């Protein structure tokens, strides 16, 4: 199990340290070309793009890993993932349809901070620091709103055609949920396997510290981009 933990740690840092343009909100040339040239309703392509975006969106996934790390009951996982889904779906649709955009560096920095927050929360940091536990459900819903604005901001950058926009956004959002579901199944299987061993709790502090470290790197990267871009 120590070997498994070492491999997972290596994988974690490999993901975080990969060139940022190729991950998370990065869009490959073929997808970019499609978004710019597509006319009318394209349900399947937008579902595919949404699913791919979520599966490769390491910032979203790291936050969700933090959310479900200490959730052992399926009911609890469903409640928290639903809150996150409601949050990002609401701001995704509202942001694009009403053309509400946020500076992409700042919104991604907030998304990075959400990872720091959840790792710190998992470590019991708030009880130690301020003496009480903030409402976790409200925090997950709130950060879900910011994650949705990140998606909305990226979509608006491409100025996709208005024809069929609502239907395409619905399709994109459905694709995001499909991608999220597939990624969560994979994560839950790995966590379920690891939880059978004593090392799960033994390494929980290290794991959540690594989670916070990843959030710090992501936040720092985005803030640096914002400062340099001014």
C-alpha positions as CSV (number, residue, x, y, z in Angstrom):
1,X,0.0,0.0,0.0
2,X,3.0,2.3,0.6
3,X,3.9,1.7,-3.0
4,X,0.4,2.5,-4.1
5,X,0.5,5.7,-2.1
6,X,3.9,6.6,-3.7
7,X,2.5,6.0,-7.1
8,X,-0.6,8.1,-6.4
9,X,1.6,10.9,-5.1
10,X,3.7,10.8,-8.2
11,X,0.6,10.9,-10.4
12,X,-0.8,13.8,-8.4
13,X,2.3,16.0,-9.0
14,X,2.6,14.9,-12.6
15,X,-0.9,16.2,-13.2
16,X,-0.5,19.4,-11.4
17,X,2.9,20.2,-12.9
18,X,2.0,19.5,-16.5
19,X,1.9,22.6,-18.8
20,X,-1.3,24.4,-17.7
21,X,-2.4,25.2,-21.2
22,X,-2.9,21.6,-22.0
23,X,-5.2,20.9,-19.0
24,X,-8.3,22.1,-17.2
25,X,-9.7,25.0,-19.3
26,X,-7.4,24.4,-22.3
27,X,-9.2,23.8,-25.6
28,X,-7.5,21.9,-28.5
29,X,-7.5,23.3,-32.0
30,X,-10.2,21.0,-33.4
31,X,-12.6,21.8,-30.6
32,X,-11.9,25.5,-31.0
33,X,-12.5,25.4,-34.7
34,X,-15.8,23.6,-34.2
35,X,-17.0,26.1,-31.6
36,X,-16.3,29.0,-33.9
37,X,-17.7,27.5,-37.0
38,X,-20.7,25.5,-35.8
39,X,-24.2,26.8,-36.8
40,X,-27.4,25.6,-35.3
41,X,-28.1,22.9,-32.7
42,X,-25.4,20.2,-32.3
43,X,-26.4,18.1,-29.3
44,X,-24.0,15.2,-29.5
45,X,-20.8,17.3,-30.3
46,X,-21.5,19.7,-27.4
47,X,-22.2,16.8,-25.1
48,X,-18.9,15.3,-26.1
49,X,-17.0,18.6,-25.6
50,X,-18.6,19.1,-22.1
51,X,-17.7,15.5,-21.0
52,X,-14.2,15.9,-22.3
53,X,-13.8,19.2,-20.5
54,X,-14.8,17.8,-17.2
55,X,-12.7,14.6,-17.5
56,X,-9.6,16.7,-18.3
57,X,-10.5,19.5,-15.9
58,X,-8.1,18.6,-13.1
59,X,-9.1,21.7,-11.0
60,X,-12.7,20.6,-10.9
61,X,-11.7,17.0,-10.2
62,X,-9.3,17.9,-7.4
63,X,-12.0,19.9,-5.7
64,X,-14.4,17.0,-6.0
65,X,-11.8,14.6,-4.6
66,X,-11.5,16.8,-1.6
67,X,-15.3,16.9,-1.2
68,X,-15.8,13.2,-1.2
69,X,-12.6,12.2,0.5
70,X,-14.2,11.6,3.9
71,X,-17.7,10.8,2.6
72,X,-18.4,7.1,3.2
73,X,-22.1,6.8,2.5
74,X,-23.5,7.0,-1.0
75,X,-26.3,9.3,0.2
76,X,-23.8,11.9,1.4
77,X,-21.8,11.7,-1.9
78,X,-25.0,12.2,-3.8
79,X,-26.0,15.2,-1.7
80,X,-22.6,17.0,-2.0
81,X,-22.1,16.3,-5.7
82,X,-25.7,17.5,-6.4
83,X,-25.0,20.8,-4.6
84,X,-21.8,21.2,-6.6
85,X,-23.7,20.4,-9.8
86,X,-26.5,22.8,-9.1
87,X,-24.0,25.6,-8.4
88,X,-21.9,25.2,-11.6
89,X,-24.9,24.5,-13.8
90,X,-26.7,27.7,-12.6
91,X,-23.7,30.0,-13.3
92,X,-22.7,28.2,-16.5
93,X,-26.2,28.8,-18.1
94,X,-26.7,32.3,-16.5
95,X,-23.2,33.5,-17.3
96,X,-23.3,32.6,-21.0
97,X,-26.9,33.5,-21.7
98,X,-26.6,36.9,-20.0
99,X,-23.0,37.4,-21.2
100,X,-21.7,37.7,-17.6
101,X,-17.9,37.1,-17.8
102,X,-15.2,37.2,-15.2
103,X,-11.5,37.7,-15.7
104,X,-10.4,34.1,-16.5
105,X,-7.2,34.3,-14.4
106,X,-9.1,35.6,-11.4
107,X,-12.0,33.0,-11.6
108,X,-9.5,30.2,-12.1
109,X,-7.5,31.5,-9.1
110,X,-10.7,31.3,-7.0
111,X,-11.2,27.7,-8.3
112,X,-7.7,26.9,-7.2
113,X,-8.5,28.4,-3.8
114,X,-11.5,26.2,-3.5
115,X,-9.1,23.2,-3.6
116,X,-7.0,24.8,-0.8
117,X,-10.2,25.4,1.2
118,X,-11.4,21.8,0.9
119,X,-8.1,20.3,1.8
120,X,-7.8,22.7,4.8
121,X,-11.4,21.8,5.8
122,X,-10.6,18.0,5.6
123,X,-7.6,18.6,7.9
124,X,-9.9,20.1,10.5
125,X,-8.1,23.4,10.0
126,X,-11.1,25.7,10.7
127,X,-11.9,24.1,14.1
128,X,-8.3,24.6,15.1
129,X,-8.0,28.1,13.7
130,X,-11.4,29.7,14.5
131,X,-13.0,27.2,16.8
132,X,-15.9,26.1,14.6
133,X,-16.7,24.3,11.4
134,X,-18.2,26.4,8.6
135,X,-21.2,24.9,6.8
136,X,-19.7,22.4,4.3
137,X,-22.8,22.2,2.2
138,X,-22.9,25.9,1.7
139,X,-19.2,26.0,0.9
140,X,-19.6,23.3,-1.8
141,X,-22.6,25.1,-3.4
142,X,-20.8,28.4,-3.3
143,X,-17.6,27.1,-4.9
144,X,-19.8,25.3,-7.4
145,X,-21.1,28.7,-8.5
146,X,-17.5,29.9,-9.1
147,X,-16.6,26.7,-11.0
148,X,-19.6,27.3,-13.3
149,X,-18.4,30.9,-13.9
150,X,-15.1,29.5,-15.0
151,X,-16.8,27.3,-17.6
152,X,-19.0,30.2,-18.7
153,X,-16.1,32.5,-19.1
154,X,-14.2,30.0,-21.2
155,X,-17.2,29.5,-23.5
156,X,-17.7,33.2,-24.0
157,X,-14.1,33.6,-25.1
158,X,-15.0,31.8,-28.3
159,X,-18.1,34.0,-29.1
160,X,-20.0,31.0,-30.4
161,X,-23.0,31.6,-32.7
162,X,-26.3,32.5,-31.1
163,X,-28.2,30.2,-33.3
164,X,-29.1,27.2,-31.2
165,X,-27.1,28.6,-28.3
166,X,-29.6,27.5,-25.5
167,X,-29.9,23.9,-26.8
168,X,-26.1,23.7,-27.2
169,X,-25.5,24.9,-23.7
170,X,-27.9,22.4,-22.3
171,X,-26.1,19.7,-24.3
172,X,-22.7,21.0,-23.0
173,X,-23.9,21.0,-19.5
174,X,-25.3,17.4,-19.8
175,X,-21.9,16.4,-21.2
176,X,-20.2,18.0,-18.2
177,X,-22.4,16.0,-15.9
178,X,-21.7,12.8,-17.8
179,X,-17.9,13.5,-17.6
180,X,-18.2,14.3,-13.9
181,X,-20.1,11.0,-13.3
182,X,-17.5,8.9,-15.1
183,X,-14.6,10.6,-13.3
184,X,-16.3,10.2,-9.9
185,X,-17.0,6.5,-10.5
186,X,-13.3,6.1,-11.2
187,X,-12.3,8.1,-8.1
188,X,-14.8,6.3,-5.9
189,X,-13.5,2.9,-7.0
190,X,-9.9,3.9,-6.2
191,X,-11.0,5.4,-2.8
192,X,-13.1,2.3,-2.1
193,X,-10.1,0.1,-2.7
194,X,-7.8,2.3,-0.6
195,X,-10.3,2.6,2.3
196,X,-10.0,-1.2,3.0
197,X,-6.4,-0.6,4.2
198,X,-5.2,1.1,7.3
199,X,-3.0,3.4,5.3
200,X,-6.1,5.4,4.1
201,X,-6.5,7.2,7.4
202,X,-2.8,7.1,8.1
203,X,-2.0,9.0,5.0
204,X,-5.1,11.2,5.0
205,X,-3.2,14.2,6.4
206,X,-0.5,13.9,3.8
207,X,-3.0,13.4,1.0
208,X,-5.0,16.5,2.0
209,X,-1.8,18.5,2.4
210,X,-0.9,17.5,-1.1
211,X,-4.3,18.6,-2.2
212,X,-3.8,22.0,-0.6
213,X,-0.3,22.2,-2.2
214,X,-1.9,21.6,-5.7
215,X,-4.4,24.3,-5.0
216,X,-1.6,26.7,-4.0
217,X,0.3,26.0,-7.2
218,X,-2.9,26.5,-9.3
219,X,-3.8,29.7,-7.5
220,X,-0.3,31.1,-7.8
221,X,-0.1,30.2,-11.5
222,X,-3.4,32.0,-12.2
223,X,-2.6,35.1,-10.1
224,X,0.8,35.4,-11.8
225,X,-0.9,35.3,-15.2
226,X,-3.3,38.0,-14.0
227,X,-0.5,40.2,-12.8
228,X,1.6,39.7,-15.9
229,X,-1.3,40.4,-18.2
230,X,-2.1,43.8,-16.6
